[in-house]
Amino acid sequence: MTDLSPSRRGLALSAAAIALIGGLAGYGLAHLQKPRPAPETAAADGRKVLYWYDPMVPAQHFDKPGKSPFMDMQLVPRYAGEAAGAAAGVEIDPAAVQSLGVRLASVQRGAFAQSLDATGVLDFNQREMAIVQARAAGFVQRVYARAPGDVVRAGAPIADLLVPSWGGAQAEYLAVRGSGTPALEAAARQRLRLLGMPDGLIDAVARDGRPRTVVTISTPQGGAIQTLDVRQGMTVSTGQTLAQVSGLSTVWLNAAVPEALAGQVRVGQPARAELAAFPGETFVGRVTTILPTTQVDSRTLTVRVELPNRGGRLRPGMFATVHLGGAAQPALFVPSEAVIRTGKRAIVMVAGTGGRFQPVEVQLGREDGDRTEVLAGLGEGQKVVASGQFLIDSEASLAGIKAQPVGASPAAAPKPQTSLYESRGRIEALTADSITLSHEPVPAIGWPAMTMTFKLDPPALAKGMKVGDRVGFGFEQKPSGPVVRRLAPAVAQ
């Protein structure tokens, strides 16, 4: 091999160094341009991992496993199958459901009584108040042993009053009476009445033939003396009030109804009262008045119930529990124990298929015993959790499952079994369990206006109604014939 000159040898070494550097740069660039390996997306059993999350903060997702930045614990994988199931609720093993004591109940439609409980205080019936006044100016000669608070009978004496001005008029009456002229005697007698003399006193003057200037003031009715403003020796003027007497045959029960529930109360509504003084006994009355003003401090409306007071046992000032009830109306309801109240909303756990449970937000109405009316959010026939729902709700919260809002169509909710068709009409006939109505057309099912008989379910729907009343009603179409489920007086338009 021919030896190269030193200069040529240097050039060759430089070219080789440049080629080596270029090759290394190309190799590094090629490796830098390769895609980074994707995070782990498959578990050991082959299931696809969508993301990792902290069970305590389920809304935050991570693309790789590791330690949670929120809690001292490892992130948990969320698999594709679990995510699909999460949309329909949380899945719980049937064995776990049984061990938790989960109990289901059906969403039902039935007669729902309107009930409202309130507290009240007994008071005097102000319509039975009597005022005792002096009919003429005079002097108090005698005061009978009476005091405010005493209970007296009708005609009980209060005081003896000396009226000097009556002496002369009575003497003239006796003189005219002695003349034997009936017309003059009638005129003189009428004059005595106008002076304030009662008929009993005039008869006594005519019978005895001498003037009577002392009259006994008595109570016109029985009851409790509220005020007594008469003392022996005092002078009284015409029209001066001597006493006030409140009757006790009936009493008022003033119940405080919360403003939000005022729409459930009406005049004539039946009411039952229970008093601590008479345990086990119920007093029945009716709402006579709903006062037009609301108490600003307590935001309550005063509802006045009139109660009969047989034997005078009910005493003003006593406290009572008032139960205001109305006619039963059909409504959708669930057991009250199935409702989870969070303060801002109400939730029930709806049971689906395959051991899945979905939290559903509901709008609630009235309560009747252990039942709660559902206005929106559920359909008739759905199954809800009545026992153990708090544990299932906690599991759903940990899984990041949100409650289905009111108005959303439930994924697993069965279709309501029946539909109510609405119309208006006039009652033509009533029996124990049926009603004949002349009703308006029902376009939803192609019915024209006609007269026909419907079955009542429940029969109590027509309580208090009569032939000739105009009503609004809702009915179902059944193989055995139409059945009225809702019946109420028609609102004038």
Rosetta blueprint (number, residue, H / E / L):
1 M L
2 T L
3 D L
4 L L
5 S L
6 P H
7 S H
8 R H
9 R H
10 G H
11 L H
12 A H
13 L H
14 S H
15 A H
16 A H
17 A H
18 I H
19 A H
20 L H
21 I H
22 G H
23 G H
24 L H
25 A H
26 G H
27 Y H
28 G H
29 L H
30 A H
31 H H
32 L H
33 Q L
34 K L
35 P L
36 R L
37 P L
38 A L
39 P L
40 E L
41 T L
42 A E
43 A L
44 A L
45 D L
46 G L
47 R L
48 K E
49 V E
50 L E
51 Y E
52 W E
53 Y E
54 D E
55 P L
56 M L
57 V E
58 P E
59 A E
60 Q E
61 H E
62 F E
63 D L
64 K L
65 P L
66 G L
67 K E
68 S L
69 P L
70 F L
71 M L
72 D L
73 M L
74 Q E
75 L L
76 V E
77 P E
78 R E
79 Y E
80 A H
81 G H
82 E H
83 A H
84 A H
85 G H
86 A H
87 A L
88 A L
89 G L
90 V E
91 E E
92 I L
93 D L
94 P H
95 A H
96 A H
97 V H
98 Q H
99 S H
100 L L
101 G L
102 V L
103 R E
104 L E
105 A E
106 S E
107 V L
108 Q E
109 R E
110 G E
111 A E
112 F E
113 A L
114 Q L
115 S E
116 L E
117 D E
118 A E
119 T E
120 G E
121 V E
122 L E
123 D E
124 F E
125 N L
126 Q H
127 R H
128 E H
129 M E
130 A E
131 I E
132 V E
133 Q E
134 A L
135 R L
136 A L
137 A L
138 G E
139 F E
140 V E
141 Q E
142 R E
143 V E
144 Y L
145 A L
146 R L
147 A L
148 P L
149 G L
150 D L
151 V E
152 V E
153 R L
154 A L
155 G L
156 A L
157 P E
158 I E
159 A E
160 D E
161 L E
162 L E
163 V L
164 P L
165 S H
166 W H
167 G H
168 G H
169 A H
170 Q H
171 A H
172 E H
173 Y H
174 L H
175 A H
176 V H
177 R H
178 G H
179 S L
180 G L
181 T L
182 P H
183 A H
184 L H
185 E H
186 A H
187 A H
188 A H
189 R H
190 Q H
191 R H
192 L H
193 R H
194 L H
195 L L
196 G L
197 M L
198 P L
199 D H
200 G H
201 L H
202 I H
203 D H
204 A H
205 V H
206 A H
207 R H
208 D H
209 G L
210 R L
211 P L
212 R L
213 T L
214 V E
215 V E
216 T E
217 I E
218 S E
219 T L
220 P L
221 Q L
222 G L
223 G E
224 A E
225 I E
226 Q E
227 T E
228 L E
229 D L
230 V L
231 R L
232 Q L
233 G L
234 M L
235 T E
236 V E
237 S L
238 T L
239 G L
240 Q L
241 T E
242 L E
243 A E
244 Q E
245 V E
246 S E
247 G L
248 L L
249 S L
250 T E
251 V E
252 W E
253 L E
254 N E
255 A E
256 A E
257 V E
258 P E
259 E H
260 A H
261 L H
262 A H
263 G H
264 Q H
265 V L
266 R L
267 V L
268 G L
269 Q L
270 P E
271 A E
272 R E
273 A E
274 E E
275 L E
276 A L
277 A L
278 F L
279 P L
280 G L
281 E L
282 T E
283 F E
284 V E
285 G E
286 R E
287 V E
288 T E
289 T E
290 I E
291 L E
292 P E
293 T E
294 T E
295 Q E
296 V L
297 D L
298 S L
299 R L
300 T E
301 L E
302 T E
303 V E
304 R E
305 V E
306 E E
307 L E
308 P E
309 N L
310 R H
311 G H
312 G H
313 R L
314 L L
315 R L
316 P L
317 G L
318 M L
319 F E
320 A E
321 T E
322 V E
323 H E
324 L E
325 G E
326 G L
327 A L
328 A L
329 Q E
330 P E
331 A E
332 L E
333 F E
334 V E
335 P E
336 S H
337 E H
338 A H
339 V L
340 I E
341 R E
342 T L
343 G L
344 K L
345 R L
346 A E
347 I E
348 V E
349 M E
350 V E
351 A E
352 G L
353 T L
354 G L
355 G L
356 R E
357 F E
358 Q E
359 P E
360 V E
361 E E
362 V E
363 Q E
364 L E
365 G E
366 R E
367 E E
368 D E
369 G L
370 D L
371 R E
372 T E
373 E E
374 V E
375 L E
376 A E
377 G L
378 L L
379 G L
380 E L
381 G L
382 Q L
383 K E
384 V E
385 V E
386 A E
387 S E
388 G L
389 Q H
390 F H
391 L H
392 I H
393 D H
394 S H
395 E H
396 A H
397 S H
398 L H
399 A L
400 G L
401 I L
402 K L
403 A L
404 Q E
405 P L
406 V L
407 G L
408 A L
409 S L
410 P L
411 A L
412 A L
413 A L
414 P L
415 K L
416 P L
417 Q L
418 T L
419 S L
420 L L
421 Y E
422 E E
423 S E
424 R E
425 G E
426 R E
427 I E
428 E E
429 A E
430 L E
431 T L
432 A L
433 D L
434 S E
435 I E
436 T E
437 L E
438 S E
439 H E
440 E L
441 P L
442 V E
443 P H
444 A H
445 I H
446 G L
447 W E
448 P L
449 A L
450 M E
451 T E
452 M E
453 T E
454 F E
455 K E
456 L E
457 D L
458 P L
459 P H
460 A H
461 L H
462 A H
463 K L
464 G L
465 M L
466 K L
467 V L
468 G L
469 D L
470 R E
471 V E
472 G E
473 F E
474 G E
475 F E
476 E E
477 Q E
478 K E
479 P L
480 S L
481 G E
482 P E
483 V E
484 V E
485 R E
486 R E
487 L E
488 A E
489 P E
490 A L
491 V L
492 A L
493 Q L
